[in-house]
Amino acid sequence: MLFSKERVELGLLQDIQSDYDFLLKNFSSAEDKFYDAIETATTNKKLALKDLDKLEKLQKDIDSAERKLKEIGLDNQVSQLNKIKSKADEMIKSATRIKNINI
């Protein structure tokens, strides 16, 4: 026969076990998601940095094309290149921010 003190202690142990089981499940899930997110971020960072090199080359190509278009009198075509260059500049800024994030 259990005394009331033993029942309280048994109930306390069961409560602790229940709390632990609940926390273990939540923590394990959060931990898995955390490491998955780091892996995904690392992969995406590598892809963004590959694109950064390509974007920098694109800017050089645009600068060269602008000079050539101006030389042959097609200044009206330069505005289209400027739009592309502006968008490429924004992507370079974003990729540079990504580059500076430590994962």
N, C-alpha and C positions, 0 to 999 in steps of 0.2 A: 504494500500500500504506500502510495506517495504522499508525503507531507506537503502542506501548502508551500513551504519554502522551496522544496524540490520541484514542485509544479511551476513556480515562478521562474526558477533557474532554467528548467527545461523549455518553458515558453520563451524565455529570453534567448536561449541558444537557437531555437527554431526561427525566431525573428531575425537574429543576426545571420543565420544561414540563408534565409529568404532574401534579406537585403543584399548579402554578398552575391547570391546567384543573379539577382536582378542587375546589380552593378557590373558584374563580370560580363554579362550578355551585352549591356550597353557599351561598356568600355571596349570590349573586343570588336564590336561593330564600328565604333568611332575610330579605333586604332587602324583597322583594315581600310576604312575609307580614307583616313589621313595618308597612309602609305601609298594607296592607289593614286590619290591626288598628287602626291609628290612625284610619283613615277610618270603620270600623265603630264604634269608641268615640265618635268625634265625633258621629256620627248618633244613637247611643243616648243620649248626654249631652243632646242637644237634645230628644229625646223625653221623657227623664226630667224635664227642666226645665219642659216644657209641663205634665207631670203634677203637678209641684210646685205650680204656680199653681192647678191644679184641686183639689189636696188641701187647700191653704190655704183655698180657698173652701168646700170640703166641711166643714172644721172650723167655720167661721163658721156654716154652715147647721145643723150639729149643735148648736152652742151655742144658736142661736135656737130650734130644735125642742125642746131640753131645757127651756128656759124656758117655752115654750108648753104642753108636756105637763104640767109641774108646776103651771102656772096652772089647768089644767082638771082637775087631780087624777089624772092618769095617770102617777104616779111609777113604776109597775111597767114602763112602756115605756122609761123612761130607761136602764135597764140594758142593753138591746139597743143603744141609741145609744152607750153608753159602750164597748161592745166594738168597735164600728166606729171610734169615735174613737181608741181605743188602737191599733188596727191602722194607722189613718191616721197617727198620730203616729210610728210606727215607719217608715213609708214616707217621711214628711217628713224624718226624721233621715237616712235612707239617701240620699234625693235631695239633701239639703243637702251630704252628704259628696261626692257625685258632682259637684255644682256647684263645689265647692272644688278639684277636681282639674284641673290645667292639662294640656291635651292639645295 
